[in-house]
Amino acid sequence: MVSTDTFLDFFIETREHTEAICKPLEIEDYVVQPIIDVSPPKWHLGHTTWFFEEFILKSYDPSYQIFDEDFSFVFNSYYETVGKRVVRADRGNLSRPSVKKVYEYRDYVTKAMIKLLESDTNATLLEVLEIGIHHEKQHQELLLTDIKYILGNNPLLPKYSDTFIEYTADKDEQRWLHMKEGIYKIGHNSTDFCFDNELGRHKVYLHDYQISNRLVTNAEYIDFIKEDGYKRFDLWHAAGWDWVQQNNVNSPLYWHEIDGKWHYYSLNGLTEIDLNAPVTHISFFEAFAYAQFKDCRLPTEFEWEAAQHLFTWGQRWEWTESAYLPYPNYKKVDGALGEYNGKFMVNQKVLRGSSVATPNKHARHTYRNFFQTDLKWQFTGIRLAK
């Protein structure tokens, strides 16, 4: 178990980083919700604060006074056990509480947490605290990607930052890494933190396979576009082809063709595409179709984990062919925290690795991210296998 002092420092560092992410925003940016999948920055600030109030302060600090009785209704996300909540699609309608009030809420709860942690070394409390810290780190990544969607759908395409680096060219030549058939151990196996969906370490049998040493680049993906990849039904799942037709999809998210040249919107503003950078903001449907175009496939999450020590990862969340399902002997914990992962294990695909938006001390090779097959607002990319 990590010491209380270490946890306290980790908690404070995490709370400060969330607010640093929001620092470049204008006050008007805090409330916008262009689509249901994107939550307003103000809501993220409140929700991550509510988590500590609801699951720690209310349970472990008898002297704690709730900041505002309405905030559980406003900032609960999907915890049925805790009570009613604002419908997800309506988060952008919350002009009140004000941004100022939400920051007051954060300060109030943070100070109460620090006071509690300076006096209580309860091991169970620290376990929930660690979950809460990593929960906030998940929302730090969502904050960045949601901010990008908010600004990237503003007709002026405003710049968020001059310093955040989204696109780093990959100078490695593409080559295939050969993995031998055999039995491999999968799942978390250390005393470091993990979410419950990483547990249930188990053995899998893998046939001989090859996996690319690097991600698919923008230049390679442009070849797919030029070769009518979005017009060839034979490359797509039936659901994917319907999605392309119904939504007129013809490129990754944030791409704009200007005077015959491809540009993309990044948090630094609109720029010409770096051809050697890994393609991003790709749905599973698109990743699958591109793999078909190259006479390849996507790796399973088990193939990815077995081979990950042989290649560099961390720029993009990498789509896998694996459905998001429980590992053997997986068991949801009792109570509200049991709703954290298990109830989402249906109709989603697993992504592995991490991305440029993943905060420090949060990535690990057993991490199992998951999204629906049509979503592309996260920093998602493609690694091929065969």
C-alpha positions as CSV (number, residue, x, y, z in Angstrom):
1,M,0.0,0.0,0.0
2,V,1.3,3.4,-0.9
3,S,1.8,5.8,2.0
4,T,-0.9,8.4,2.9
5,D,1.6,11.2,2.3
6,T,2.3,9.9,-1.2
7,F,-1.5,9.6,-1.9
8,L,-2.0,13.1,-0.7
9,D,0.6,14.5,-3.1
10,F,-0.8,12.4,-5.9
11,F,-4.3,13.8,-5.1
12,I,-3.2,17.4,-5.1
13,E,-1.2,17.0,-8.3
14,T,-4.2,15.5,-10.1
15,R,-6.6,18.2,-8.9
16,E,-4.2,20.9,-10.0
17,H,-3.7,19.3,-13.4
18,T,-7.4,19.2,-14.2
19,E,-7.7,22.9,-13.7
20,A,-4.5,23.6,-15.7
21,I,-6.1,21.9,-18.7
22,C,-9.0,24.4,-18.4
23,K,-6.8,27.4,-18.0
24,P,-6.7,28.4,-21.7
25,L,-10.5,28.3,-22.0
26,E,-12.7,31.3,-22.3
27,I,-15.7,31.4,-19.9
28,E,-18.1,30.7,-22.9
29,D,-16.2,27.4,-23.7
30,Y,-17.1,25.8,-20.4
31,V,-20.8,25.1,-21.2
32,V,-20.8,24.0,-24.8
33,Q,-22.0,20.4,-25.7
34,P,-22.1,19.9,-29.5
35,I,-23.0,16.2,-29.3
36,I,-24.1,13.7,-26.6
37,D,-20.7,12.1,-26.4
38,V,-19.0,15.4,-25.5
39,S,-19.5,16.8,-22.0
40,P,-19.0,20.5,-21.2
41,P,-15.7,21.3,-19.4
42,K,-17.7,22.7,-16.5
43,W,-19.5,19.4,-16.1
44,H,-16.1,17.5,-16.0
45,L,-14.9,19.8,-13.3
46,G,-18.0,19.2,-11.2
47,H,-18.3,15.5,-11.8
48,T,-14.7,14.7,-10.7
49,T,-15.3,16.7,-7.6
50,W,-18.6,15.0,-6.8
51,F,-16.9,11.6,-7.0
52,F,-14.7,12.5,-4.0
53,E,-17.6,14.0,-2.1
54,E,-20.0,11.1,-2.8
55,F,-17.7,8.2,-2.3
56,I,-15.2,9.4,0.2
57,L,-16.2,12.5,2.2
58,K,-19.8,11.4,2.8
59,S,-18.6,8.0,3.9
60,Y,-15.4,8.7,5.9
61,D,-15.8,12.2,7.3
62,P,-18.7,12.5,9.8
63,S,-18.2,16.2,10.1
64,Y,-18.4,16.9,6.4
65,Q,-21.2,19.3,5.2
66,I,-22.4,18.8,1.7
67,F,-21.6,21.8,-0.5
68,D,-24.9,21.8,-2.4
69,E,-27.7,19.2,-2.2
70,D,-28.5,19.7,-5.9
71,F,-25.0,18.9,-7.1
72,S,-25.4,15.1,-6.9
73,F,-28.3,15.4,-9.3
74,V,-26.3,17.7,-11.6
75,F,-22.9,15.9,-11.6
76,N,-23.7,12.2,-11.2
77,S,-22.9,10.5,-14.5
78,Y,-24.3,7.0,-14.7
79,Y,-24.4,5.6,-11.1
80,E,-27.9,4.2,-10.7
81,T,-27.1,3.2,-7.1
82,V,-26.5,6.9,-6.1
83,G,-29.8,8.3,-7.4
84,K,-31.3,10.4,-10.1
85,R,-29.2,12.6,-12.5
86,V,-29.4,15.0,-15.3
87,V,-29.8,13.3,-18.7
88,R,-26.4,13.1,-20.4
89,A,-27.7,15.0,-23.5
90,D,-28.8,17.9,-21.3
91,R,-25.4,18.7,-19.7
92,G,-24.9,21.5,-22.1
93,N,-28.2,23.2,-20.8
94,L,-26.7,23.7,-17.4
95,S,-26.0,27.5,-17.5
96,R,-26.2,27.2,-13.7
97,P,-24.4,26.5,-11.5
98,S,-22.0,29.1,-12.8
99,V,-18.3,28.3,-13.6
100,K,-17.4,30.4,-10.6
101,K,-19.6,28.2,-8.4
102,V,-18.2,25.0,-9.7
103,Y,-14.6,26.2,-9.0
104,E,-15.8,27.1,-5.5
105,Y,-17.1,23.6,-5.2
106,R,-13.8,22.1,-6.3
107,D,-11.9,24.2,-3.8
108,Y,-14.3,23.3,-1.0
109,V,-14.1,19.5,-1.7
110,T,-10.3,19.6,-2.3
111,K,-9.7,21.3,1.1
112,A,-12.0,18.9,2.8
113,M,-10.2,15.9,1.2
114,I,-6.8,17.2,2.3
115,K,-8.0,17.7,5.8
116,L,-9.4,14.2,5.9
117,L,-6.2,12.6,4.4
118,E,-4.0,14.3,6.9
119,S,-5.9,12.6,9.7
120,D,-7.2,9.3,8.3
121,T,-5.0,6.4,7.1
122,N,-7.9,3.9,6.7
123,A,-6.8,1.4,4.0
124,T,-10.2,1.1,2.5
125,L,-10.4,4.9,2.2
126,L,-7.1,4.9,0.4
127,E,-8.3,2.2,-2.1
128,V,-11.3,4.3,-3.0
129,L,-9.1,7.4,-3.2
130,E,-6.8,5.7,-5.7
131,I,-9.8,4.9,-7.9
132,G,-11.0,8.5,-7.6
133,I,-7.6,9.9,-8.6
134,H,-7.4,7.6,-11.7
135,H,-11.1,8.4,-12.4
136,E,-10.2,12.1,-12.5
137,K,-7.2,11.2,-14.8
138,Q,-9.6,9.5,-17.2
139,H,-11.6,12.8,-17.2
140,Q,-8.5,14.8,-17.9
141,E,-8.2,12.9,-21.2
142,L,-11.8,13.4,-21.9
143,L,-11.5,17.1,-21.1
144,L,-8.8,17.5,-23.7
145,T,-10.7,15.6,-26.4
146,D,-14.0,17.2,-25.5
147,I,-12.4,20.7,-25.7
148,K,-10.9,19.8,-29.1
149,Y,-14.4,18.8,-30.3
150,I,-16.0,22.0,-29.0
151,L,-13.3,24.2,-30.5
152,G,-13.0,22.1,-33.7
153,N,-16.7,22.5,-34.4
154,N,-16.5,26.3,-33.9
155,P,-16.5,27.8,-37.5
156,L,-13.6,30.0,-36.5
157,L,-11.5,26.9,-35.5
158,P,-9.9,28.7,-32.6
159,K,-6.5,27.7,-31.1
160,Y,-6.5,26.1,-27.7
161,S,-2.8,26.1,-27.1
162,D,0.6,26.7,-28.7
163,T,2.3,24.0,-26.6
164,F,0.2,20.9,-26.7
165,I,1.8,18.5,-29.2
166,E,-0.7,16.2,-31.0
167,Y,1.2,15.1,-34.1
168,T,4.8,13.7,-33.9
169,A,6.2,12.2,-37.1
170,D,7.1,8.5,-37.0
171,K,10.4,8.1,-38.8
172,D,10.6,4.3,-38.5
173,E,10.2,2.2,-41.6
174,Q,7.3,-0.1,-41.5
175,R,8.2,-3.7,-40.8
176,W,6.5,-6.8,-39.5
177,L,7.2,-8.3,-36.0
178,H,6.8,-12.0,-35.9
179,M,5.2,-13.6,-32.9
180,K,5.3,-17.4,-32.4
181,E,2.3,-19.5,-31.6
182,G,2.0,-20.5,-28.0
183,I,0.4,-19.7,-24.6
184,Y,0.6,-16.2,-23.3
185,K,-0.4,-14.7,-20.0
186,I,-2.8,-11.7,-20.2
187,G,-3.9,-9.3,-17.6
188,H,-2.6,-7.1,-14.7
189,N,0.0,-8.8,-12.5
190,S,1.6,-6.3,-10.2
191,T,0.8,-4.3,-7.0
192,D,0.4,-1.1,-9.1
193,F,-3.0,0.4,-9.7
194,C,-5.4,-1.1,-12.3
195,F,-9.1,-1.0,-13.0
196,D,-11.1,-4.1,-12.3
197,N,-11.6,-4.9,-16.0
198,E,-7.8,-5.7,-16.2
199,L,-8.0,-8.4,-13.5
200,G,-8.5,-12.1,-14.0
201,R,-5.0,-12.8,-15.3
202,H,-5.3,-15.8,-17.5
203,K,-3.7,-17.7,-20.3
204,V,-4.5,-17.5,-24.0
205,Y,-3.3,-19.5,-26.9
206,L,-2.2,-17.5,-29.9
207,H,-1.4,-18.8,-33.4
208,D,1.6,-17.5,-35.3
209,Y,1.0,-13.8,-36.3
210,Q,2.7,-10.7,-37.4
211,I,2.1,-7.2,-36.1
212,S,3.3,-3.9,-37.4
213,N,6.1,-2.1,-35.5
214,R,4.4,1.3,-36.1
215,L,1.0,2.9,-36.6
216,V,-0.6,3.7,-39.9
217,T,0.4,7.2,-41.1
218,N,-1.6,10.1,-42.6
219,A,0.1,9.5,-45.9
220,E,-0.9,5.9,-46.0
221,Y,-4.4,6.8,-45.0
222,I,-4.6,9.4,-47.8
223,D,-3.8,6.5,-50.2
224,F,-6.9,4.7,-48.9
225,I,-9.0,7.9,-49.6
226,K,-7.5,8.3,-53.1
227,E,-8.2,4.7,-53.9
228,D,-11.9,5.2,-53.1
229,G,-11.8,3.4,-49.8
230,Y,-14.9,5.3,-48.6
231,K,-16.7,4.2,-51.8
232,R,-15.9,0.5,-51.8
233,F,-18.6,-1.4,-49.9
234,D,-16.6,-4.6,-50.0
235,L,-14.1,-3.2,-47.5
236,W,-16.7,-2.5,-44.8
237,H,-18.8,-4.3,-42.3
238,A,-22.5,-3.9,-43.2
239,A,-23.0,-1.6,-40.2
240,G,-19.9,0.4,-41.1
241,W,-21.1,0.8,-44.7
242,D,-24.5,2.0,-43.5
243,W,-22.7,4.5,-41.2
244,V,-20.6,5.8,-44.0
245,Q,-23.6,6.3,-46.3
246,Q,-25.9,7.9,-43.6
247,N,-23.2,10.3,-42.3
248,N,-21.4,11.1,-45.6
249,V,-18.1,10.1,-44.1
250,N,-15.1,10.6,-46.4
251,S,-12.1,11.3,-44.1
252,P,-11.0,11.2,-40.4
253,L,-12.5,13.7,-38.0
254,Y,-11.1,17.2,-38.2
255,W,-9.8,16.8,-41.8
256,H,-10.5,19.6,-44.3
257,E,-9.5,19.6,-47.9
258,I,-8.5,23.1,-48.9
259,D,-7.3,23.9,-52.5
260,G,-6.6,20.3,-53.1
261,K,-4.5,19.8,-50.0
262,W,-5.5,18.0,-46.8
263,H,-5.4,20.1,-43.6
264,Y,-6.5,19.1,-40.1
265,Y,-7.6,20.9,-37.0
266,S,-5.5,20.4,-33.9
267,L,-5.4,22.1,-30.5
268,N,-2.8,24.3,-32.1
269,G,-5.3,25.4,-34.8
270,L,-5.7,24.5,-38.5
271,T,-2.5,23.3,-40.2
272,E,-1.5,21.3,-43.2
273,I,-1.3,17.6,-42.5
274,D,2.0,16.0,-41.4
275,L,2.1,13.1,-43.8
276,N,4.4,11.0,-41.5
277,A,2.4,11.5,-38.3
278,P,0.1,8.6,-37.3
279,V,-3.5,9.0,-38.5
280,T,-6.0,9.7,-35.7
281,H,-9.6,10.3,-34.9
282,I,-10.5,7.1,-36.7
283,S,-13.6,4.9,-35.9
284,F,-13.4,1.2,-35.6
285,F,-15.4,1.0,-38.8
286,E,-12.7,2.9,-40.6
287,A,-9.8,1.0,-38.9
288,F,-11.3,-2.3,-40.1
289,A,-11.9,-1.0,-43.6
290,Y,-8.4,0.3,-43.9
291,A,-7.0,-3.1,-42.7
292,Q,-9.1,-4.8,-45.4
293,F,-7.8,-2.4,-48.0
294,K,-4.2,-3.5,-47.0
295,D,-5.1,-7.2,-47.0
296,C,-4.5,-7.2,-43.3
297,R,-6.5,-7.1,-40.1
298,L,-6.6,-5.5,-36.7
299,P,-4.8,-7.3,-33.9
300,T,-6.8,-8.8,-31.0
301,E,-6.2,-7.2,-27.6
302,F,-4.4,-10.4,-26.6
303,E,-2.0,-10.2,-29.6
304,W,-1.4,-6.6,-28.8
305,E,-0.6,-7.2,-25.2
306,A,1.7,-10.2,-26.0
307,A,3.7,-8.1,-28.5
308,Q,3.6,-4.6,-27.0
309,H,7.1,-4.8,-25.5
310,L,8.5,-5.0,-29.1
311,F,7.1,-1.7,-30.3
312,T,6.6,1.9,-29.2
313,W,3.1,2.8,-28.2
314,G,1.4,5.8,-26.5
315,Q,0.6,8.3,-29.3
316,R,-2.8,6.9,-30.2
317,W,-5.4,4.6,-28.6
318,E,-5.2,1.5,-30.9
319,W,-8.3,-0.2,-32.1
320,T,-8.3,-4.0,-31.7
321,E,-10.6,-6.7,-33.1
322,S,-11.6,-7.7,-29.6
323,A,-15.1,-7.2,-28.1
324,Y,-15.1,-5.6,-24.7
325,L,-15.8,-8.6,-22.5
326,P,-15.0,-9.7,-18.9
327,Y,-11.8,-11.7,-18.3
328,P,-12.2,-15.2,-16.7
329,N,-13.4,-15.0,-13.1
330,Y,-14.2,-11.3,-13.4
331,K,-16.5,-10.2,-10.6
332,K,-18.0,-6.7,-10.1
333,V,-17.6,-5.2,-6.7
334,D,-20.6,-4.6,-4.6
335,G,-22.3,-1.1,-4.5
336,A,-22.0,1.9,-6.7
337,L,-18.3,1.3,-7.7
338,G,-19.4,-2.0,-9.3
339,E,-21.1,0.1,-12.0
340,Y,-17.7,1.5,-13.0
341,N,-16.8,-1.0,-15.8
342,G,-18.8,-4.2,-15.8
343,K,-22.1,-2.8,-17.0
344,F,-20.5,-1.5,-20.2
345,M,-19.3,-4.9,-21.4
346,V,-21.5,-5.1,-24.4
347,N,-21.5,-3.7,-28.0
348,Q,-18.1,-2.1,-27.7
349,K,-14.5,-2.7,-28.9
350,V,-11.3,-2.7,-26.9
351,L,-8.6,-0.1,-27.6
352,R,-5.1,-0.6,-26.2
353,G,-2.1,1.6,-25.4
354,S,-2.7,5.3,-24.6
355,S,-2.6,8.6,-26.4
356,V,-1.0,12.0,-26.4
357,A,-3.9,13.1,-24.2
358,T,-3.4,10.4,-21.5
359,P,-2.1,12.1,-18.4
360,N,1.1,11.0,-16.6
361,K,1.0,8.0,-14.2
362,H,-2.1,6.6,-15.9
363,A,-1.0,4.5,-18.9
364,R,0.0,0.8,-18.6
365,H,0.2,-2.1,-21.1
366,T,-2.8,-3.9,-19.5
367,Y,-5.2,-0.9,-19.7
368,R,-8.4,-1.8,-21.5
369,N,-10.1,1.3,-23.0
370,F,-13.4,0.7,-24.9
371,F,-15.7,2.6,-27.2
372,Q,-18.6,2.0,-29.6
373,T,-17.6,1.2,-33.2
374,D,-18.7,4.5,-34.7
375,L,-16.9,6.9,-32.3
376,K,-13.8,8.8,-33.4
377,W,-13.5,11.9,-31.2
378,Q,-10.8,10.3,-29.1
379,F,-7.1,10.1,-30.3
380,T,-7.6,6.7,-31.9
381,G,-5.3,5.1,-34.5
382,I,-4.5,1.9,-36.4
383,R,-1.9,-0.8,-36.0
384,L,-2.1,-3.6,-38.5
385,A,-1.7,-7.3,-38.0
386,K,-1.7,-10.4,-40.2
